Amino acid sequence: MPGPFEIPWLFAQGAQAAPGGAGGGGGSAFNALLPFLFIPFLFYFLLLRPQQQQEKKRKQMIDALKKNDRVLTQAGFYGTVVSVNHDAGKVVLRIDDDKGVKVEFNKAGIVQVVDSAAEKEKEKAAEAV
């Protein structure tokens, strides 16, 4: 059973003098913090930058909307673009071709362009040749 004076010696065994004298301990603190300096860079390149690039592509897609594009909305509706008002930020979609149901959406509500009118024209031109 250790006596009252033996316990501090147990804790003192782990403490050793820094190599090179008293001034050599500053480098170890910097080395311990060095991995944490890279976390903001990793955060930017793994999370923020891909999100910014995706938003840029989405904005380009929305700006390129034109008549007869087939699109998908956030609500899950598939429709064909009837008209686009870029100034007001609105799109009129024809949802049902048989009954002629048209609905007005905010441009930001468009999630994906399923079939582009330009692609349809290219396919028709390829078939004609």
N, CA, C and O atoms as a GROMACS GRO file, in nm:
protein
  516
    1MET      N    1   0.086  -0.117   0.000
    1MET     CA    2   0.000   0.000   0.000
    1MET      C    3   0.090   0.123   0.000
    1MET      O    4   0.178   0.137   0.086
    2PRO      N    5   0.068   0.212  -0.097
    2PRO     CA    6   0.157   0.329  -0.104
    2PRO      C    7   0.128   0.426   0.009
    2PRO      O    8   0.013   0.444   0.050
    3GLY      N    9   0.230   0.486   0.057
    3GLY     CA   10   0.215   0.586   0.161
    3GLY      C   11   0.176   0.720   0.102
    3GLY      O   12   0.170   0.732  -0.021
    4PRO      N   13   0.149   0.822   0.181
    4PRO     CA   14   0.103   0.951   0.131
    4PRO      C   15   0.208   1.024   0.048
    4PRO      O   16   0.172   1.112  -0.031
    5PHE      N   17   0.334   0.990   0.061
    5PHE     CA   18   0.438   1.058  -0.015
    5PHE      C   19   0.475   0.986  -0.145
    5PHE      O   20   0.553   1.039  -0.224
    6GLU      N   21   0.421   0.870  -0.167
    6GLU     CA   22   0.457   0.794  -0.285
    6GLU      C   23   0.365   0.825  -0.405
    6GLU      O   24   0.406   0.802  -0.518
    7ILE      N   25   0.246   0.875  -0.384
    7ILE     CA   26   0.152   0.903  -0.493
    7ILE      C   27   0.204   1.012  -0.587
    7ILE      O   28   0.196   0.992  -0.708
    8PRO      N   29   0.255   1.125  -0.540
    8PRO     CA   30   0.305   1.225  -0.634
    8PRO      C   31   0.417   1.173  -0.723
    8PRO      O   32   0.434   1.220  -0.836
    9TRP      N   33   0.493   1.077  -0.674
    9TRP     CA   34   0.600   1.022  -0.758
    9TRP      C   35   0.543   0.943  -0.875
    9TRP      O   36   0.606   0.935  -0.981
   10LEU      N   37   0.427   0.884  -0.858
   10LEU     CA   38   0.366   0.809  -0.967
   10LEU      C   39   0.328   0.904  -1.081
   10LEU      O   40   0.350   0.873  -1.198
   11PHE      N   41   0.273   1.018  -1.045
   11PHE     CA   42   0.236   1.115  -1.148
   11PHE      C   43   0.357   1.184  -1.209
   11PHE      O   44   0.353   1.225  -1.324
   12ALA      N   45   0.461   1.197  -1.134
   12ALA     CA   46   0.580   1.266  -1.182
   12ALA      C   47   0.660   1.180  -1.279
   12ALA      O   48   0.746   1.232  -1.350
   13GLN      N   49   0.635   1.050  -1.284
   13GLN     CA   50   0.712   0.964  -1.372
   13GLN      C   51   0.685   0.996  -1.520
   13GLN      O   52   0.776   0.983  -1.602
   14GLY      N   53   0.564   1.036  -1.555
   14GLY     CA   54   0.532   1.067  -1.695
   14GLY      C   55   0.591   1.199  -1.740
   14GLY      O   56   0.612   1.217  -1.860
   15ALA      N   57   0.618   1.290  -1.652
   15ALA     CA   58   0.672   1.422  -1.689
   15ALA      C   59   0.822   1.410  -1.707
   15ALA      O   60   0.894   1.372  -1.614
   16GLN      N   61   0.868   1.445  -1.826
   16GLN     CA   62   1.010   1.441  -1.854
   16GLN      C   63   1.052   1.578  -1.904
   16GLN      O   64   0.970   1.654  -1.955
   17ALA      N   65   1.177   1.607  -1.889
   17ALA     CA   66   1.230   1.735  -1.937
   17ALA      C   67   1.229   1.734  -2.090
   17ALA      O   68   1.255   1.631  -2.153
   18ALA      N   69   1.200   1.848  -2.147
   18ALA     CA   70   1.198   1.861  -2.292
   18ALA      C   71   1.339   1.848  -2.346
   18ALA      O   72   1.433   1.898  -2.285
   19PRO      N   73   1.356   1.780  -2.460
   19PRO     CA   74   1.491   1.768  -2.514
   19PRO      C   75   1.543   1.903  -2.559
   19PRO      O   76   1.470   1.983  -2.618
   20GLY      N   77   1.666   1.928  -2.533
   20GLY     CA   78   1.728   2.052  -2.574
   20GLY      C   79   1.709   2.164  -2.474
   20GLY      O   80   1.734   2.279  -2.507
   21GLY      N   81   1.666   2.135  -2.355
   21GLY     CA   82   1.652   2.239  -2.254
   21GLY      C   83   1.510   2.289  -2.243
   21GLY      O   84   1.417   2.227  -2.295
   22ALA      N   85   1.493   2.402  -2.175
   22ALA     CA   86   1.359   2.453  -2.145
   22ALA      C   87   1.293   2.516  -2.267
   22ALA      O   88   1.170   2.522  -2.272
   23GLY      N   89   1.368   2.563  -2.366
   23GLY     CA   90   1.309   2.632  -2.481
   23GLY      C   91   1.266   2.540  -2.594
   23GLY      O   92   1.214   2.589  -2.694
   24GLY      N   93   1.284   2.410  -2.584
   24GLY     CA   94   1.255   2.318  -2.694
   24GLY      C   95   1.111   2.269  -2.699
   24GLY      O   96   1.077   2.196  -2.792
   25GLY      N   97   1.025   2.304  -2.606
   25GLY     CA   98   0.888   2.251  -2.602
   25GLY      C   99   0.791   2.322  -2.692
   25GLY      O  100   0.679   2.272  -2.709
   26GLY      N  101   0.825   2.435  -2.753
   26GLY     CA  102   0.731   2.511  -2.836
   26GLY      C  103   0.699   2.441  -2.967
   26GLY      O  104   0.588   2.457  -3.018
   27GLY      N  105   0.790   2.366  -3.021
   27GLY     CA  106   0.769   2.296  -3.147
   27GLY      C  107   0.666   2.185  -3.135
   27GLY      O  108   0.593   2.159  -3.231
   28SER      N  109   0.658   2.119  -3.022
   28SER     CA  110   0.565   2.009  -3.007
   28SER      C  111   0.421   2.060  -3.004
   28SER      O  112   0.331   1.990  -3.051
   29ALA      N  113   0.396   2.177  -2.952
   29ALA     CA  114   0.260   2.232  -2.951
   29ALA      C  115   0.217   2.267  -3.093
   29ALA      O  116   0.102   2.244  -3.130
   30PHE      N  117   0.307   2.321  -3.173
   30PHE     CA  118   0.276   2.351  -3.312
   30PHE      C  119   0.250   2.223  -3.390
   30PHE      O  120   0.158   2.217  -3.472
   31ASN      N  121   0.332   2.122  -3.367
   31ASN     CA  122   0.314   1.993  -3.434
   31ASN      C  123   0.181   1.929  -3.396
   31ASN      O  124   0.121   1.860  -3.478
   32ALA      N  125   0.136   1.949  -3.275
   32ALA     CA  126   0.009   1.892  -3.231
   32ALA      C  127  -0.108   1.964  -3.298
   32ALA      O  128  -0.212   1.902  -3.323
   33LEU      N  129  -0.095   2.094  -3.326
   33LEU     CA  130  -0.203   2.171  -3.387
   33LEU      C  131  -0.199   2.170  -3.539
   33LEU      O  132  -0.295   2.211  -3.604
   34LEU      N  133  -0.090   2.124  -3.596
   34LEU     CA  134  -0.074   2.124  -3.742
   34LEU      C  135  -0.186   2.050  -3.816
   34LEU      O  136  -0.235   2.104  -3.916
   35PRO      N  137  -0.229   1.933  -3.775
   35PRO     CA  138  -0.339   1.866  -3.849
   35PRO      C  139  -0.470   1.946  -3.848
   35PRO      O  140  -0.548   1.937  -3.942
   36PHE      N  141  -0.494   2.023  -3.745
   36PHE     CA  142  -0.617   2.102  -3.735
   36PHE      C  143  -0.618   2.222  -3.830
   36PHE      O  144  -0.725   2.277  -3.857
   37LEU      N  145  -0.503   2.262  -3.880
   37LEU     CA  146  -0.497   2.372  -3.975
   37LEU      C  147  -0.554   2.334  -4.111
   37LEU      O  148  -0.597   2.421  -4.187
   38PHE      N  149  -0.556   2.204  -4.142
   38PHE     CA  150  -0.605   2.158  -4.271
   38PHE      C  151  -0.756   2.137  -4.273
   38PHE      O  152  -0.813   2.120  -4.381
   39ILE      N  153  -0.822   2.137  -4.160
   39ILE     CA  154  -0.966   2.113  -4.154
   39ILE      C  155  -1.046   2.217  -4.232
   39ILE      O  156  -1.137   2.177  -4.305
   40PRO      N  157  -1.019   2.347  -4.222
   40PRO     CA  158  -1.097   2.441  -4.305
   40PRO      C  159  -1.081   2.417  -4.455
   40PRO      O  160  -1.177   2.433  -4.530
   41PHE      N  161  -0.961   2.379  -4.499
   41PHE     CA  162  -0.940   2.351  -4.641
   41PHE      C  163  -1.018   2.227  -4.684
   41PHE      O  164  -1.080   2.226  -4.790
   42LEU      N  165  -1.016   2.124  -4.602
   42LEU     CA  166  -1.094   2.003  -4.632
   42LEU      C  167  -1.243   2.035  -4.636
   42LEU      O  168  -1.314   1.988  -4.725
   43PHE      N  169  -1.289   2.113  -4.541
   43PHE     CA  170  -1.430   2.152  -4.535
   43PHE      C  171  -1.469   2.225  -4.663
   43PHE      O  172  -1.575   2.198  -4.720
   44TYR      N  173  -1.385   2.315  -4.709
   44TYR     CA  174  -1.416   2.391  -4.830
   44TYR      C  175  -1.418   2.300  -4.953
   44TYR      O  176  -1.513   2.305  -5.031
   45PHE      N  177  -1.314   2.219  -4.971
   45PHE     CA  178  -1.303   2.139  -5.093
   45PHE      C  179  -1.396   2.017  -5.094
   45PHE      O  180  -1.430   1.968  -5.202
   46LEU      N  181  -1.437   1.968  -4.979
   46LEU     CA  182  -1.524   1.851  -4.977
   46LEU      C  183  -1.672   1.887  -4.966
   46LEU      O  184  -1.757   1.810  -5.009
   47LEU      N  185  -1.704   2.003  -4.909
   47LEU     CA  186  -1.845   2.038  -4.887
   47LEU      C  187  -1.889   2.163  -4.962
   47LEU      O  188  -1.986   2.158  -5.038
   48LEU      N  189  -1.821   2.273  -4.943
   48LEU     CA  190  -1.868   2.401  -4.996
   48LEU      C  191  -1.849   2.412  -5.147
   48LEU      O  192  -1.942   2.452  -5.217
   49ARG      N  193  -1.734   2.379  -5.197
   49ARG     CA  194  -1.707   2.397  -5.341
   49ARG      C  195  -1.796   2.310  -5.429
   49ARG      O  196  -1.849   2.361  -5.528
   50PRO      N  197  -1.814   2.182  -5.398
   50PRO     CA  198  -1.906   2.103  -5.482
   50PRO      C  199  -2.049   2.156  -5.480
   50PRO      O  200  -2.119   2.152  -5.581
   51GLN      N  201  -2.092   2.205  -5.365
   51GLN     CA  202  -2.227   2.261  -5.355
   51GLN      C  203  -2.239   2.387  -5.439
   51GLN      O  204  -2.341   2.409  -5.505
   52GLN      N  205  -2.137   2.470  -5.438
   52GLN     CA  206  -2.139   2.592  -5.519
   52GLN      C  207  -2.141   2.558  -5.668
   52GLN      O  208  -2.212   2.623  -5.745
   53GLN      N  209  -2.064   2.459  -5.709
   53GLN     CA  210  -2.062   2.419  -5.849
   53GLN      C  211  -2.197   2.361  -5.892
   53GLN      O  212  -2.243   2.388  -6.003
   54GLN      N  213  -2.259   2.284  -5.805
   54GLN     CA  214  -2.390   2.227  -5.837
   54GLN      C  215  -2.495   2.337  -5.850
   54GLN      O  216  -2.579   2.331  -5.940
   55GLU      N  217  -2.491   2.435  -5.764
   55GLU     CA  218  -2.586   2.546  -5.771
   55GLU      C  219  -2.563   2.629  -5.898
   55GLU      O  220  -2.659   2.678  -5.957
   56LYS      N  221  -2.437   2.644  -5.938
   56LYS     CA  222  -2.406   2.718  -6.061
   56LYS      C  223  -2.463   2.646  -6.183
   56LYS      O  224  -2.520   2.710  -6.272
   57LYS      N  225  -2.448   2.512  -6.189
   57LYS     CA  226  -2.505   2.434  -6.299
   57LYS      C  227  -2.657   2.443  -6.301
   57LYS      O  228  -2.717   2.453  -6.408
   58ARG      N  229  -2.719   2.439  -6.183
   58ARG     CA  230  -2.865   2.447  -6.174
   58ARG      C  231  -2.914   2.583  -6.224
   58ARG      O  232  -3.015   2.590  -6.293
   59LYS      N  233  -2.843   2.689  -6.188
   59LYS     CA  234  -2.882   2.822  -6.232
   59LYS      C  235  -2.868   2.835  -6.384
   59LYS      O  236  -2.954   2.895  -6.448
   60GLN      N  237  -2.762   2.779  -6.441
   60GLN     CA  238  -2.746   2.780  -6.586
   60GLN      C  239  -2.859   2.704  -6.655
   60GLN      O  240  -2.908   2.745  -6.759
   61MET      N  241  -2.899   2.590  -6.594
   61MET     CA  242  -3.008   2.511  -6.650
   61MET      C  243  -3.138   2.591  -6.650
   61MET      O  244  -3.212   2.591  -6.749
   62ILE      N  245  -3.165   2.660  -6.540
   62ILE     CA  246  -3.289   2.738  -6.529
   62ILE      C  247  -3.286   2.857  -6.625
   62ILE      O  248  -3.388   2.890  -6.685
   63ASP      N  249  -3.171   2.920  -6.641
   63ASP     CA  250  -3.160   3.033  -6.733
   63ASP      C  251  -3.174   2.989  -6.878
   63ASP      O  252  -3.213   3.070  -6.963
   64ALA      N  253  -3.144   2.863  -6.908
   64ALA     CA  254  -3.150   2.813  -7.044
   64ALA      C  255  -3.287   2.753  -7.079
   64ALA      O  256  -3.303   2.699  -7.189
   65LEU      N  257  -3.384   2.762  -6.989
   65LEU     CA  258  -3.518   2.707  -7.018
   65LEU      C  259  -3.580   2.779  -7.137
   65LEU      O  260  -3.568   2.900  -7.151
   66LYS      N  261  -3.647   2.701  -7.222
   66LYS     CA  262  -3.716   2.759  -7.336
   66LYS      C  263  -3.840   2.677  -7.366
   66LYS      O  264  -3.862   2.570  -7.309
   67LYS      N  265  -3.919   2.728  -7.456
   67LYS     CA  266  -4.045   2.664  -7.491
   67LYS      C  267  -4.021   2.522  -7.541
   67LYS      O  268  -3.922   2.494  -7.609
   68ASN      N  269  -4.112   2.432  -7.505
   68ASN     CA  270  -4.114   2.290  -7.542
   68ASN      C  271  -4.010   2.205  -7.470
   68ASN      O  272  -3.992   2.089  -7.506
   69ASP      N  273  -3.941   2.258  -7.369
   69ASP     CA  274  -3.856   2.175  -7.285
   69ASP      C  275  -3.945   2.094  -7.191
   69ASP      O  276  -4.043   2.146  -7.138
   70ARG      N  277  -3.911   1.968  -7.171
   70ARG     CA  278  -3.985   1.884  -7.077
   70ARG      C  279  -3.909   1.890  -6.946
   70ARG      O  280  -3.789   1.863  -6.942
   71VAL      N  281  -3.979   1.925  -6.835
   71VAL     CA  282  -3.912   1.949  -6.707
   71VAL      C  283  -3.980   1.872  -6.594
   71VAL      O  284  -4.093   1.825  -6.608
   72LEU      N  285  -3.909   1.862  -6.483
   72LEU     CA  286  -3.958   1.804  -6.359
   72LEU      C  287  -3.956   1.914  -6.253
   72LEU      O  288  -3.855   1.984  -6.239
   73THR      N  289  -4.066   1.929  -6.178
   73THR     CA  290  -4.072   2.031  -6.074
   73THR      C  291  -4.042   1.969  -5.938
   73THR      O  292  -4.036   1.847  -5.924
   74GLN      N  293  -4.022   2.055  -5.838
   74GLN     CA  294  -3.999   2.007  -5.702
   74GLN      C  295  -4.119   1.930  -5.648
   74GLN      O  296  -4.103   1.842  -5.564
   75ALA      N  297  -4.237   1.964  -5.696
   75ALA     CA  298  -4.359   1.896  -5.650
   75ALA      C  299  -4.374   1.759  -5.714
   75ALA      O  300  -4.462   1.682  -5.675
   76GLY      N  301  -4.290   1.726  -5.812
   76GLY     CA  302  -4.296   1.596  -5.876
   76GLY      C  303  -4.378   1.595  -6.003
   76GLY      O  304  -4.405   1.488  -6.057
   77PHE      N  305  -4.417   1.710  -6.053
   77PHE     CA  306  -4.494   1.719  -6.178
   77PHE      C  307  -4.399   1.722  -6.297
   77PHE      O  308  -4.299   1.794  -6.297
   78TYR      N  309  -4.433   1.643  -6.398
   78TYR     CA  310  -4.365   1.652  -6.526
   78TYR      C  311  -4.449   1.741  -6.615
   78TYR      O  312  -4.571   1.727  -6.619
   79GLY      N  313  -4.387   1.832  -6.684
   79GLY     CA  314  -4.461   1.921  -6.771
   79GLY      C  315  -4.375   1.970  -6.886
   79GLY      O  316  -4.253   1.954  -6.888
   80THR      N  317  -4.444   2.032  -6.982
   80THR     CA  318  -4.377   2.091  -7.096
   80THR      C  319  -4.386   2.241  -7.085
   80THR      O  320  -4.494   2.296  -7.060
   81VAL      N  321  -4.274   2.310  -7.104
   81VAL     CA  322  -4.270   2.455  -7.090
   81VAL      C  323  -4.350   2.517  -7.204
   81VAL      O  324  -4.325   2.491  -7.322
   82VAL      N  325  -4.449   2.602  -7.166
   82VAL     CA  326  -4.529   2.675  -7.264
   82VAL      C  327  -4.469   2.813  -7.284
   82VAL      O  328  -4.454   2.860  -7.397
   83SER      N  329  -4.433   2.879  -7.173
   83SER     CA  330  -4.371   3.011  -7.182
   83SER      C  331  -4.282   3.034  -7.061
   83SER      O  332  -4.304   2.978  -6.954
   84VAL      N  333  -4.182   3.119  -7.080
   84VAL     CA  334  -4.088   3.154  -6.974
   84VAL      C  335  -4.083   3.305  -6.962
   84VAL      O  336  -4.063   3.375  -7.062
   85ASN      N  337  -4.101   3.356  -6.841
   85ASN     CA  338  -4.088   3.498  -6.815
   85ASN      C  339  -3.966   3.515  -6.726
   85ASN      O  340  -3.974   3.501  -6.604
   86HIS      N  341  -3.852   3.545  -6.787
   86HIS     CA  342  -3.727   3.554  -6.711
   86HIS      C  343  -3.726   3.673  -6.615
   86HIS      O  344  -3.665   3.667  -6.509
   87ASP      N  345  -3.795   3.782  -6.653
   87ASP     CA  346  -3.797   3.900  -6.566
   87ASP      C  347  -3.874   3.874  -6.438
   87ASP      O  348  -3.829   3.913  -6.330
   88ALA      N  349  -3.989   3.808  -6.448
   88ALA     CA  350  -4.071   3.780  -6.330
   88ALA      C  351  -4.030   3.650  -6.261
   88ALA      O  352  -4.072   3.624  -6.148
   89GLY      N  353  -3.949   3.569  -6.328
   89GLY     CA  354  -3.906   3.443  -6.268
   89GLY      C  355  -4.014   3.338  -6.268
   89GLY      O  356  -4.020   3.256  -6.176
   90LYS      N  357  -4.101   3.339  -6.370
   90LYS     CA  358  -4.212   3.244  -6.376
   90LYS      C  359  -4.205   3.160  -6.502
   90LYS      O  360  -4.153   3.203  -6.606
   91VAL      N  361  -4.259   3.039  -6.492
   91VAL     CA  362  -4.265   2.946  -6.603
   91VAL      C  363  -4.407   2.889  -6.609
   91VAL      O  364  -4.463   2.850  -6.506
   92VAL      N  365  -4.465   2.885  -6.727
   92VAL     CA  366  -4.596   2.822  -6.744
   92VAL      C  367  -4.571   2.685  -6.805
   92VAL      O  368  -4.506   2.671  -6.909
   93LEU      N  369  -4.625   2.582  -6.736
   93LEU     CA  370  -4.607   2.444  -6.781
   93LEU      C  371  -4.741   2.385  -6.823
   93LEU      O  372  -4.844   2.410  -6.761
   94ARG      N  373  -4.737   2.306  -6.928
   94ARG     CA  374  -4.855   2.229  -6.968
   94ARG      C  375  -4.835   2.090  -6.907
   94ARG      O  376  -4.741   2.019  -6.940
   95ILE      N  377  -4.926   2.055  -6.815
   95ILE     CA  378  -4.910   1.931  -6.741
   95ILE      C  379  -4.985   1.816  -6.808
   95ILE      O  380  -4.937   1.702  -6.809
   96ASP      N  381  -5.102   1.845  -6.863
   96ASP     CA  382  -5.182   1.742  -6.928
   96ASP      C  383  -5.205   1.783  -7.073
   96ASP      O  384  -5.269   1.885  -7.100
   97ASP      N  385  -5.153   1.704  -7.166
   97ASP     CA  386  -5.165   1.737  -7.308
   97ASP      C  387  -5.308   1.719  -7.358
   97ASP      O  388  -5.353   1.795  -7.443
   98ASP      N  389  -5.378   1.619  -7.308
   98ASP     CA  390  -5.514   1.591  -7.356
   98ASP      C  391  -5.612   1.701  -7.318
   98ASP      O  392  -5.691   1.745  -7.402
   99LYS      N  393  -5.608   1.746  -7.194
   99LYS     CA  394  -5.703   1.847  -7.146
   99LYS      C  395  -5.646   1.988  -7.153
   99LYS      O  396  -5.719   2.085  -7.132
  100GLY      N  397  -5.518   2.000  -7.180
  100GLY     CA  398  -5.457   2.132  -7.191
  100GLY      C  399  -5.442   2.204  -7.058
  100GLY      O  400  -5.455   2.326  -7.052
  101VAL      N  401  -5.416   2.130  -6.951
  101VAL     CA  402  -5.401   2.190  -6.818
  101VAL      C  403  -5.267   2.262  -6.812
  101VAL      O  404  -5.162   2.202  -6.836
  102LYS      N  405  -5.271   2.390  -6.778
  102LYS     CA  406  -5.150   2.471  -6.766
  102LYS      C  407  -5.139   2.524  -6.624
  102LYS      O  408  -5.238   2.564  -6.564
  103VAL      N  409  -5.018   2.522  -6.572
  103VAL     CA  410  -4.991   2.568  -6.436
  103VAL      C  411  -4.871   2.661  -6.440
  103VAL      O  412  -4.775   2.638  -6.514
  104GLU      N  413  -4.877   2.767  -6.359
  104GLU     CA  414  -4.767   2.863  -6.352
  104GLU      C  415  -4.681   2.830  -6.230
  104GLU      O  416  -4.731   2.814  -6.119
  105PHE      N  417  -4.551   2.819  -6.252
  105PHE     CA  418  -4.456   2.786  -6.147
  105PHE      C  419  -4.349   2.894  -6.138
  105PHE      O  420  -4.326   2.969  -6.233
  106ASN      N  421  -4.286   2.900  -6.023
  106ASN     CA  422  -4.167   2.982  -6.005
  106ASN      C  423  -4.051   2.907  -6.072
  106ASN      O  424  -4.045   2.784  -6.066
  107LYS      N  425  -3.960   2.980  -6.136
  107LYS     CA  426  -3.848   2.916  -6.204
  107LYS      C  427  -3.763   2.833  -6.108
  107LYS      O  428  -3.704   2.733  -6.147
  108ALA      N  429  -3.756   2.875  -5.984
  108ALA     CA  430  -3.676   2.802  -5.885
  108ALA      C  431  -3.738   2.667  -5.852
  108ALA      O  432  -3.671   2.581  -5.794
  109GLY      N  433  -3.865   2.646  -5.888
  109GLY     CA  434  -3.931   2.519  -5.864
  109GLY      C  435  -3.896   2.411  -5.965
  109GLY      O  436  -3.937   2.296  -5.949
  110ILE      N  437  -3.822   2.447  -6.068
  110ILE     CA  438  -3.780   2.350  -6.169
  110ILE      C  439  -3.655   2.279  -6.118
  110ILE      O  440  -3.555   2.343  -6.086
  111VAL      N  441  -3.662   2.148  -6.111
  111VAL     CA  442  -3.550   2.070  -6.059
  111VAL      C  443  -3.461   2.017  -6.170
  111VAL      O  444  -3.338   2.015  -6.157
  112GLN      N  445  -3.524   1.972  -6.280
  112GLN     CA  446  -3.446   1.904  -6.383
  112GLN      C  447  -3.512   1.924  -6.519
  112GLN      O  448  -3.634   1.926  -6.530
  113VAL      N  449  -3.430   1.938  -6.621
  113VAL     CA  450  -3.480   1.938  -6.758
  113VAL      C  451  -3.467   1.794  -6.808
  113VAL      O  452  -3.357   1.741  -6.821
  114VAL      N  453  -3.582   1.732  -6.834
  114VAL     CA  454  -3.582   1.591  -6.875
  114VAL      C  455  -3.547   1.578  -7.022
  114VAL      O  456  -3.455   1.504  -7.058
  115ASP      N  457  -3.620   1.650  -7.108
  115ASP     CA  458  -3.592   1.651  -7.251
  115ASP      C  459  -3.584   1.795  -7.297
  115ASP      O  460  -3.678   1.873  -7.278
  116SER      N  461  -3.473   1.831  -7.358
  116SER     CA  462  -3.456   1.966  -7.408
  116SER      C  463  -3.514   1.976  -7.549
  116SER      O  464  -3.507   1.880  -7.626
  117ALA      N  465  -3.570   2.090  -7.582
  117ALA     CA  466  -3.624   2.112  -7.716
  117ALA      C  467  -3.513   2.105  -7.820
  117ALA      O  468  -3.537   2.059  -7.932
  118ALA      N  469  -3.394   2.151  -7.786
  118ALA     CA  470  -3.281   2.147  -7.879
  118ALA      C  471  -3.242   2.002  -7.910
  118ALA      O  472  -3.207   1.970  -8.024
  119GLU      N  473  -3.248   1.915  -7.809
  119GLU     CA  474  -3.215   1.774  -7.831
  119GLU      C  475  -3.318   1.709  -7.923
  119GLU      O  476  -3.283   1.627  -8.008
  120LYS      N  477  -3.445   1.745  -7.906
  120LYS     CA  478  -3.550   1.690  -7.991
  120LYS      C  479  -3.528   1.731  -8.136
  120LYS      O  480  -3.546   1.650  -8.228
  121GLU      N  481  -3.489   1.857  -8.157
  121GLU     CA  482  -3.463   1.905  -8.293
  121GLU      C  483  -3.345   1.832  -8.356
  121GLU      O  484  -3.348   1.799  -8.475
  122LYS      N  485  -3.242   1.805  -8.278
  122LYS     CA  486  -3.125   1.732  -8.328
  122LYS      C  487  -3.164   1.590  -8.368
  122LYS      O  488  -3.117   1.538  -8.469
  123GLU      N  489  -3.252   1.526  -8.286
  123GLU     CA  490  -3.295   1.389  -8.317
  123GLU      C  491  -3.378   1.388  -8.447
  123GLU      O  492  -3.363   1.298  -8.529
  124LYS      N  493  -3.466   1.488  -8.464
  124LYS     CA  494  -3.546   1.496  -8.585
  124LYS      C  495  -3.458   1.517  -8.708
  124LYS      O  496  -3.482   1.458  -8.813
  125ALA      N  497  -3.357   1.602  -8.695
  125ALA     CA  498  -3.265   1.628  -8.806
  125ALA      C  499  -3.186   1.502  -8.840
  125ALA      O  500  -3.160   1.476  -8.957
  126ALA      N  501  -3.148   1.425  -8.739
  126ALA     CA  502  -3.071   1.303  -8.764
  126ALA      C  503  -3.159   1.198  -8.832
  126ALA      O  504  -3.111   1.123  -8.917
  127GLU      N  505  -3.287   1.194  -8.797
  127GLU     CA  506  -3.378   1.097  -8.860
  127GLU      C  507  -3.406   1.135  -9.004
  127GLU      O  508  -3.424   1.048  -9.089
  128ALA      N  509  -3.411   1.265  -9.033
  128ALA     CA  510  -3.442   1.311  -9.168
  128ALA      C  511  -3.328   1.282  -9.265
  128ALA      O  512  -3.351   1.270  -9.385
  129VAL      N  513  -3.207   1.271  -9.216
  129VAL     CA  514  -3.091   1.249  -9.303
  129VAL      C  515  -3.078   1.108  -9.342
  129VAL      O  516  -2.985   1.073  -9.416
   0.00000   0.00000   0.00000
